[in-house]
Amino acid sequence: MQGVRPLKKADKVRLPKKPVVDPEQAARRQQRALGEVEIGEAENGQSLKAGELRARPGADYESGSFVSDDYVEMLKPDAILAFKRPGIQEGVYRKLRLGKYPLQARLDLHRKTVHEARREVFDFIRESEDHDLRCVLILHGKGDRNLQRPAVLKSYTAKWLQEISQVMAFHSAQQNHGGAGAVYVLLRKSERMKEKTREQHSGGR
């Protein structure tokens, strides 16, 4: 999958599930009536070429079929993304927000259409979970850099991440990781990792 490297309110737009017109075109029409990513080096100094991060056999995911593209809350380019599910400890969320967790993979959405980005985001989260990753970075950009126009991919990314059950929390990145043009994503622990933790805690008993 392209763009993956380890690391290393608001007006609503209604889009049909199978749009005849591309979502970006619909968003641009809305913008006219009202008056779219690259950073950082790998944590270990290494990089992973596109396609090297792949899901392990046996994953039973549909390719993003449940991730919607029919509604989106349009956000300004400099809007701060912030979301956490109930039960996430404040200390954990604060550490995520401050960029204190090692970033284990990244997805670059530069020059992607909404439909391309939708699949890329879903596949990236799926593959990250399959590789037992916990904290990843998505670079969605800030649109066309016109602060008076909504950031289309950023707006869609924020909605998609809330719809993916593997995502426990996310927050806009620190400046050294892309600032408002990128987002830290905290993933739930995989069943494999949970089992490994249980075995470690029960070892020697």
Backbone bond lengths (Angstrom), bond angles and torsions (degrees), N, CA, C in turn:
res aa  C-N    CA-C-N  psi(-1)  N-CA   C-N-CA  omega(-1)  CA-C   N-CA-C  phi
1 M - - - 1.453 - - 1.506 109.21 -
2 Q 1.267 118.24 131.24 1.438 122.44 -175.40 1.512 110.84 -69.68
3 G 1.312 115.60 146.13 1.435 121.57 173.14 1.509 115.35 86.74
4 V 1.342 118.81 5.36 1.450 120.95 -178.65 1.515 109.81 -101.68
5 R 1.319 115.79 126.78 1.463 121.24 175.41 1.513 108.14 -141.87
6 P 1.388 117.76 137.15 1.450 114.67 176.22 1.485 107.22 -68.47
7 L 1.190 111.04 153.57 1.419 107.65 176.99 1.506 113.27 -100.38
8 K 1.764 15.06 62.63 1.304 81.73 97.36 0.466 30.03 165.40
9 K 34.272 106.19 96.26 1.571 53.97 179.08 1.321 85.78 -124.82
10 A 1.491 133.36 -1.83 1.393 51.94 148.82 1.503 108.45 120.17
11 D 1.288 108.35 125.13 1.452 118.17 -176.70 1.516 108.81 -96.65
12 K 1.315 117.35 143.63 1.445 121.77 -179.52 1.512 110.13 -107.10
13 V 1.302 114.87 139.77 1.452 120.98 178.63 1.510 108.10 -106.95
14 R 1.279 117.89 128.55 1.471 122.24 178.08 1.511 107.41 -100.38
15 L 1.319 115.56 121.05 1.455 120.98 178.35 1.517 108.84 -122.49
16 P 1.311 119.81 139.37 1.466 121.08 177.69 1.505 110.50 -68.11
17 K 1.337 116.11 152.62 1.456 120.19 -178.68 1.522 111.52 -62.51
18 K 1.319 116.09 -32.09 1.456 120.49 175.75 1.520 107.29 -122.42
19 P 1.335 116.02 75.70 1.458 119.12 -170.36 1.511 112.59 -66.61
20 V 1.319 114.22 140.27 1.451 120.02 171.01 1.516 108.89 -77.54
21 V 1.342 115.87 -35.97 1.455 122.20 177.71 1.515 108.53 -101.34
22 D 1.326 117.49 137.40 1.455 122.12 -179.98 1.526 110.36 -59.63
23 P 1.355 118.89 141.10 1.463 121.13 -178.99 1.519 114.09 -55.04
24 E 1.343 117.94 -36.18 1.458 118.81 179.46 1.522 111.29 -62.39
25 Q 1.340 116.10 -36.21 1.455 119.40 178.89 1.521 110.45 -65.99
26 A 1.345 115.63 -40.95 1.461 118.86 177.77 1.516 110.88 -63.64
27 A 1.347 116.20 -40.80 1.463 119.53 179.21 1.516 111.09 -64.32
28 R 1.346 116.65 -39.62 1.461 119.48 179.54 1.526 111.11 -64.90
29 R 1.334 116.03 -35.70 1.461 118.65 177.17 1.522 110.67 -63.87
30 Q 1.348 115.18 -40.33 1.462 118.65 178.15 1.523 110.84 -65.01
31 Q 1.331 116.51 -40.03 1.457 120.13 179.68 1.522 110.65 -61.05
32 R 1.332 117.04 -41.40 1.461 120.17 179.66 1.525 110.45 -65.39
33 A 1.324 117.09 -37.47 1.460 120.19 179.78 1.523 110.99 -67.78
34 L 1.334 117.28 -32.48 1.455 121.99 -179.96 1.530 111.45 -85.49
35 G 1.010 123.30 13.99 1.468 120.66 173.80 1.480 120.26 117.12
36 E 15.927 123.02 -39.96 1.293 148.34 21.05 1.336 105.56 -145.62
37 V 7.251 143.09 -148.67 1.488 102.94 -137.14 1.565 111.01 -173.58
38 E 1.497 128.19 130.35 1.462 127.87 -155.57 1.516 108.96 -167.39
39 I 1.344 118.64 116.10 1.456 119.78 177.48 1.507 110.39 -168.82
40 G 1.318 116.11 166.73 1.451 121.89 165.41 1.506 115.43 68.45
41 E 1.320 115.34 158.97 1.451 122.75 174.39 1.513 108.37 -116.03
42 A 1.313 115.23 164.90 1.455 119.74 -179.57 1.516 110.07 -60.26
43 E 1.325 115.23 147.33 1.458 121.05 -179.48 1.521 110.43 -58.21
44 N 1.314 117.26 -34.65 1.452 121.10 -179.07 1.519 112.28 -98.73
45 G 1.338 116.46 10.51 1.455 119.89 178.37 1.510 113.53 82.35
46 Q 1.317 117.51 1.23 1.452 121.31 -179.16 1.516 109.38 -108.51
47 S 1.310 116.41 165.94 1.456 120.61 176.62 1.512 108.92 -132.79
48 L 1.309 114.77 155.27 1.458 120.94 179.49 1.509 108.26 -113.48
49 K 1.315 116.81 126.99 1.456 120.40 179.95 1.523 110.22 -68.81
50 A 1.317 114.66 152.66 1.461 119.95 179.65 1.517 110.02 -53.96
51 G 1.323 116.08 132.25 1.452 120.82 177.08 1.512 113.87 97.53
52 E 1.336 118.63 -10.96 1.455 119.64 -177.83 1.519 112.40 -78.43
53 L 1.325 117.01 -25.83 1.451 120.30 176.07 1.514 107.93 -90.06
54 R 1.315 116.39 108.00 1.455 120.46 -176.81 1.522 110.21 -130.29
55 A 1.312 115.49 150.72 1.452 120.37 -179.61 1.520 110.52 -67.53
56 R 1.326 115.30 146.71 1.454 119.62 176.35 1.521 109.24 -74.62
57 P 1.334 117.71 152.14 1.462 120.12 179.86 1.524 111.08 -58.01
58 G 1.304 115.54 147.70 1.454 119.98 175.58 1.506 114.55 101.91
59 A 1.334 118.08 -8.87 1.460 119.45 178.35 1.521 108.96 -64.15
60 D 1.345 116.36 133.32 1.457 119.73 -174.33 1.523 111.29 -111.54
61 Y 1.310 116.42 39.33 1.457 120.90 -179.52 1.525 110.97 -86.65
62 E 1.323 114.99 143.81 1.452 119.75 163.63 1.518 105.92 -79.12
63 S 1.308 117.09 151.77 1.458 119.44 -174.55 1.525 111.43 -76.45
64 G 1.325 114.62 72.48 1.448 119.32 174.77 1.505 114.19 73.45
65 S 1.328 117.80 20.46 1.454 119.63 -172.46 1.522 112.60 -64.89
66 F 1.354 117.34 -27.11 1.450 118.16 -177.43 1.519 112.41 -91.60
67 V 1.326 117.72 -5.34 1.457 120.86 -179.62 1.518 108.23 -83.78
68 S 1.318 116.83 115.22 1.458 120.38 -169.69 1.515 112.61 -77.99
69 D 1.328 114.09 154.51 1.457 119.58 171.65 1.524 110.16 -132.63
70 D 1.361 116.28 21.00 1.453 118.09 -174.65 1.525 114.15 -99.34
71 Y 1.321 119.71 -20.50 1.458 121.97 175.66 1.525 108.68 -133.29
72 V 1.303 116.41 146.82 1.456 119.05 173.94 1.515 108.89 -155.74
73 E 1.317 115.90 141.65 1.451 122.08 174.36 1.524 107.42 -90.96
74 M 1.313 117.15 114.67 1.456 120.74 -175.31 1.527 111.61 -72.11
75 L 1.328 116.14 128.70 1.457 122.99 -177.20 1.518 110.77 -111.37
76 K 1.315 115.84 152.50 1.454 120.58 175.24 1.530 109.64 -75.49
77 P 1.332 118.13 154.96 1.465 121.42 -177.46 1.525 114.25 -54.31
78 D 1.343 117.62 -37.69 1.462 120.50 -176.74 1.522 113.51 -94.82
79 A 1.327 118.02 9.16 1.462 120.80 178.80 1.528 110.10 -62.18
80 I 1.328 116.21 142.35 1.463 121.58 177.96 1.523 109.09 -92.67
81 L 1.322 116.44 124.92 1.458 121.71 177.29 1.520 109.02 -84.87
82 A 1.308 117.30 132.05 1.462 121.59 -179.17 1.521 108.96 -150.94
83 F 1.341 115.91 124.19 1.463 120.33 -177.92 1.516 109.10 -158.80
84 K 1.332 116.14 137.97 1.468 120.49 171.36 1.517 108.60 -149.56
85 R 1.317 114.82 145.13 1.453 120.09 179.75 1.528 109.85 -81.13
86 P 1.332 116.70 155.82 1.465 119.73 176.36 1.524 110.84 -55.22
87 G 1.310 115.82 138.57 1.457 120.69 178.99 1.511 114.59 99.00
88 I 1.333 117.61 -14.98 1.463 119.97 177.02 1.522 108.41 -74.01
89 Q 1.319 117.10 123.58 1.457 121.38 -177.69 1.524 110.92 -66.39
90 E 1.328 115.73 145.26 1.456 120.64 -179.12 1.522 111.51 -60.71
91 G 1.340 116.48 -36.30 1.461 119.71 179.21 1.519 112.05 -64.34
92 V 1.319 116.03 -38.86 1.463 121.22 177.80 1.523 109.91 -66.21
93 Y 1.326 115.99 -44.53 1.464 120.39 -178.79 1.530 111.12 -66.47
94 R 1.306 116.46 -39.10 1.469 120.10 178.77 1.526 110.58 -63.29
95 K 1.327 116.24 -41.06 1.463 120.25 178.93 1.523 110.56 -63.81
96 L 1.331 116.44 -39.11 1.467 120.41 176.52 1.521 110.01 -63.98
97 R 1.310 116.80 -48.24 1.466 122.06 -177.18 1.524 111.97 -59.19
98 L 1.324 116.65 -36.65 1.460 121.44 -178.51 1.527 113.08 -85.58
99 G 1.323 117.21 1.10 1.461 120.11 178.19 1.512 113.85 71.52
100 K 1.328 117.17 32.22 1.461 121.63 -176.08 1.527 113.40 -87.78
101 Y 1.318 116.89 -14.96 1.462 118.84 178.66 1.530 109.82 -84.55
102 P 1.342 117.53 142.24 1.474 119.57 174.97 1.527 109.79 -60.76
103 L 1.315 116.48 133.02 1.462 121.35 178.35 1.526 108.63 -87.75
104 Q 1.309 116.47 118.57 1.461 121.40 -170.31 1.523 114.16 -96.63
105 A 1.315 117.42 -16.01 1.469 121.05 177.70 1.514 108.12 -162.95
106 R 1.328 115.81 161.92 1.465 120.32 178.56 1.519 110.38 -141.51
107 L 1.315 114.87 149.70 1.457 122.46 176.12 1.520 108.04 -124.59
108 D 1.331 116.12 127.82 1.455 122.18 -179.44 1.527 109.04 -105.99
109 L 1.315 117.39 118.76 1.465 122.03 -178.75 1.519 113.04 -100.47
110 H 1.307 117.68 14.99 1.461 120.47 177.20 1.532 110.85 -52.62
111 R 1.312 115.58 133.18 1.462 123.02 172.41 1.531 113.37 63.24
112 K 1.320 117.67 21.66 1.462 121.16 175.45 1.527 109.86 -92.40
113 T 1.322 116.39 146.07 1.456 120.05 169.67 1.528 108.28 -77.59
114 V 1.324 116.37 169.13 1.459 119.86 178.18 1.524 110.74 -59.98
115 H 1.332 117.53 -43.31 1.465 120.53 -178.71 1.527 111.28 -66.81
116 E 1.324 118.08 -40.34 1.462 121.27 176.69 1.519 110.38 -64.62
117 A 1.321 116.72 -45.11 1.463 120.90 -178.13 1.523 111.38 -63.73
118 R 1.313 116.84 -37.45 1.471 121.18 179.28 1.523 110.97 -57.06
119 R 1.316 116.24 -47.85 1.466 119.38 -179.96 1.527 111.03 -70.55
120 E 1.331 116.88 -39.99 1.467 120.84 -179.86 1.527 110.83 -59.96
121 V 1.330 116.80 -44.88 1.460 120.47 -178.73 1.522 110.50 -63.76
122 F 1.314 116.90 -47.44 1.463 119.86 -179.30 1.524 111.31 -61.36
123 D 1.335 116.67 -48.71 1.461 120.20 -178.77 1.526 111.46 -63.19
124 F 1.321 116.58 -38.18 1.462 120.98 179.70 1.530 111.30 -62.95
125 I 1.322 117.31 -45.06 1.460 120.62 178.53 1.523 110.26 -64.93
126 R 1.322 116.79 -43.24 1.468 121.03 178.90 1.524 111.07 -59.36
127 E 1.330 116.33 -48.42 1.462 120.83 -177.96 1.526 111.31 -67.49
128 S 1.313 116.67 -35.91 1.462 119.85 178.17 1.520 110.37 -63.28
129 E 1.322 117.01 -43.19 1.456 120.08 177.73 1.525 110.59 -65.03
130 D 1.320 116.95 -41.15 1.458 120.44 179.32 1.520 111.94 -61.68
131 H 1.332 117.22 -25.37 1.463 121.65 178.64 1.526 112.17 -99.78
132 D 1.339 116.23 14.18 1.464 122.27 176.47 1.523 113.11 60.83
133 L 1.325 116.98 33.46 1.460 120.66 176.80 1.524 109.07 -84.74
134 R 1.320 116.78 147.63 1.461 121.12 -177.70 1.516 113.78 -113.64
135 C 1.333 117.70 -31.89 1.458 119.86 -177.54 1.522 109.65 -134.93
136 V 1.327 116.42 122.92 1.461 121.52 -176.24 1.529 109.13 -132.54
137 L 1.322 115.19 168.81 1.461 121.98 -177.96 1.522 109.57 -123.06
138 I 1.314 116.69 132.81 1.463 121.92 173.89 1.522 108.44 -117.59
139 L 1.328 115.72 126.61 1.458 121.65 178.69 1.523 108.75 -100.69
140 H 1.310 116.30 103.35 1.464 120.96 -176.62 1.520 112.51 -99.96
141 G 1.304 117.99 -13.24 1.451 121.31 -178.62 1.515 112.29 78.26
142 K 1.332 114.81 -178.31 1.465 121.30 -176.99 1.525 111.46 -123.93
143 G 1.309 117.10 23.94 1.450 120.23 178.84 1.510 111.65 84.12
144 D 1.322 115.64 -146.14 1.467 119.39 -176.16 1.521 112.61 -91.16
145 R 1.342 116.64 14.33 1.471 123.85 176.76 1.528 113.15 72.04
146 N 1.307 116.63 7.16 1.460 120.30 172.21 1.522 107.14 -89.95
147 L 1.323 117.17 109.06 1.455 121.03 -173.16 1.525 112.91 -66.52
148 Q 1.320 117.51 -11.10 1.459 120.54 178.30 1.526 112.11 -89.47
149 R 1.324 117.50 -5.94 1.459 121.36 -178.39 1.525 109.52 -112.19
150 P 1.323 118.24 142.64 1.463 120.50 179.36 1.527 112.31 -62.46
151 A 1.322 116.03 152.34 1.464 122.47 175.73 1.526 107.61 -92.64
152 V 1.318 117.14 104.32 1.463 121.72 -170.16 1.529 112.25 -65.54
153 L 1.336 117.87 -56.50 1.467 119.67 -177.44 1.520 111.65 -64.24
154 K 1.302 117.18 -37.69 1.464 120.80 177.23 1.522 110.34 -60.36
155 S 1.316 116.52 -43.87 1.464 121.22 -179.55 1.520 111.51 -63.24
156 Y 1.328 116.62 -44.85 1.463 120.16 178.58 1.527 111.54 -65.91
157 T 1.331 116.93 -42.40 1.467 120.61 -179.45 1.519 110.91 -58.85
158 A 1.316 117.41 -43.51 1.463 121.15 179.44 1.522 111.27 -60.08
159 K 1.322 117.13 -39.32 1.468 120.11 179.42 1.519 111.37 -71.52
160 W 1.327 116.84 -45.98 1.467 120.09 -178.74 1.521 111.71 -58.38
161 L 1.322 116.93 -44.98 1.461 120.24 -176.77 1.527 111.55 -60.36
162 Q 1.326 117.14 -34.66 1.462 119.68 177.96 1.523 111.93 -70.36
163 E 1.322 117.40 -23.07 1.465 121.60 -177.97 1.520 113.06 -87.88
164 I 1.318 117.98 -11.90 1.465 121.89 -176.96 1.524 108.72 -95.23
165 S 1.320 116.67 117.68 1.464 120.76 -172.26 1.525 113.18 -64.75
166 Q 1.330 117.54 -25.14 1.462 119.97 178.99 1.528 112.80 -68.35
167 V 1.319 117.23 -18.76 1.467 121.36 -177.87 1.523 109.27 -85.24
168 M 1.338 116.39 118.53 1.453 121.61 -179.70 1.523 112.20 -92.66
169 A 1.333 116.42 -30.28 1.462 120.53 -179.33 1.517 108.68 -166.07
170 F 1.334 115.30 158.20 1.466 119.59 171.16 1.523 109.07 -152.89
171 H 1.324 114.78 157.23 1.469 120.59 178.92 1.518 109.00 -156.44
172 S 1.327 116.16 145.24 1.464 120.27 176.24 1.521 110.18 -54.55
173 A 1.321 115.97 145.37 1.463 122.30 -172.13 1.525 112.47 -77.00
174 Q 1.328 115.26 163.04 1.456 122.16 169.83 1.528 108.60 -69.67
175 Q 1.336 115.94 161.86 1.460 120.35 -175.44 1.526 112.84 -57.71
176 N 1.329 117.07 -37.43 1.463 119.16 -178.21 1.525 113.24 -71.01
177 H 1.322 117.12 -9.20 1.464 121.91 176.57 1.524 112.56 -113.96
178 G 1.319 117.79 8.62 1.458 120.05 177.27 1.507 115.77 121.17
179 G 1.334 117.64 -8.18 1.453 120.51 177.22 1.520 112.98 56.88
180 A 1.323 115.67 -136.47 1.465 121.38 -176.95 1.521 112.91 -70.23
181 G 1.333 117.45 -5.22 1.456 121.19 177.43 1.517 113.53 -94.42
182 A 1.339 116.98 8.22 1.466 121.11 -178.46 1.524 108.82 -148.98
183 V 1.325 115.87 164.49 1.459 119.51 -177.62 1.527 110.22 -142.77
184 Y 1.345 115.76 134.23 1.461 121.53 171.70 1.524 107.91 -79.63
185 V 1.338 116.75 138.80 1.465 121.04 179.87 1.524 108.88 -127.40
186 L 1.327 116.14 123.42 1.459 122.12 177.12 1.518 108.53 -98.43
187 L 1.330 116.70 123.79 1.462 121.93 -177.61 1.518 111.04 -102.14
188 R 1.311 115.48 152.17 1.454 119.99 177.19 1.524 109.71 -67.88
189 K 1.309 115.64 156.55 1.461 120.59 177.66 1.524 108.69 -73.92
190 S 1.323 116.27 132.63 1.460 120.35 -179.73 1.526 110.36 -68.45
191 E 1.326 116.11 159.71 1.464 120.37 178.06 1.519 110.96 -59.75
192 R 1.320 116.21 -35.38 1.459 120.46 178.50 1.527 110.84 -62.68
193 M 1.337 115.79 -43.09 1.457 119.72 179.61 1.526 111.54 -70.46
194 K 1.326 117.11 -35.52 1.461 119.88 176.19 1.522 110.78 -61.86
195 E 1.329 115.72 -43.51 1.459 120.19 179.24 1.520 110.75 -64.06
196 K 1.323 116.17 -40.57 1.462 120.39 178.51 1.521 110.91 -62.24
197 T 1.329 116.49 -40.42 1.464 120.72 178.50 1.516 110.91 -64.97
198 R 1.329 116.39 -42.14 1.466 119.83 178.28 1.520 111.03 -61.88
199 E 1.317 116.50 -40.81 1.462 120.11 179.41 1.521 111.19 -65.08
200 Q 1.329 116.60 -38.22 1.461 120.20 178.96 1.520 111.39 -65.34
201 H 1.348 115.48 -41.26 1.459 119.39 -179.11 1.525 112.37 -70.86
202 S 1.336 115.97 -29.33 1.462 119.51 -178.14 1.524 112.53 -93.43
203 G 1.313 117.43 -3.62 1.457 121.18 -177.79 1.516 112.50 -62.46
204 G 1.299 114.92 136.04 1.458 120.23 176.51 1.508 114.16 84.52
205 R 1.332 117.24 -0.78 1.459 118.98 179.60 1.513 111.79 -90.24
